[in-house]
């Protein structure tokens, strides 16, 4: 995939979200390819920002709510990666995503890669999907040269909230019927796909791509993690009411179960990222072990 890539030059690539999971994976992938990176950071003295600086990343202090800091971030860049998060609320996610897009347009950013979410364009009604869809639509209205990647469920989230070890058994619990497959992607691969697109030579530049590395049912997820841990495993499907208190989580899991849900293009994702991780690969690469 690198045969037609643009040569890496002195101009940096701007990254929004560099101190988080997704943005951090983009920074890592760009640095591995020899690119220069400029990262938007709230506090350049914070430990996460300092670690970026130690790796040669140029820090650009500022906030998504501050147009001047966005203008500084995007000035003279070769391209940009942006993402949004619903942590500040759904409406704030949309307004911050639009603000970043407007700043990229003002700066004449040559190529803008936006990380949305799988299914966003299909009007799911899930609030934190709809907020990203509105940002996508604004990007298109601006006429920016943009590529949209739409990651599916993060494998990394399994370690955060869905897996436990109880009485010597791996237990996986999600609000998903046991026989319904779930498409998943490693956060590492979001960065690798985004970096490859920014550096040029991929077949998706200027379009959109839903990305995933594996597709397994809850029972298959449990069996895979159990085999990795060397423990017996079981899957327990939770009722939607069990996640009703987690914002729009219940709506997302209802969508997983009642529609075709995610529809990733596995072949193109792997074409762009030949070392794309499936769940066993992510488990081996992550070093995570359930129960520890």
Secondary structure, 3 states (H helix, E strand, C coil): CCCCCCCCCCCCEEECCCCCHHHHHHHHHHHHCCCCEEEEECCCCCHHHHHHHHCCCEEEECCCCCHHHHHHHHCCCCEEEEECCHHHCHHHHHHHHHHHHHHHHHHCCCCEEEECCCCHHHCCCCHHHHHHHHHHHHHHHHCCCEEEEEECEECHHHHHHCEEEECCEEEEEECCCCCCEEEEECHHHHHHHHHHHHHCCCCCCCCEEEECCEEEEHHHHHHHHHHHHCCEEEEEECCHHHHCCCCCHHHHHHHHHHCCCCCCCHHHHHHHCCCCCCHHHHHHHHCCCCCC
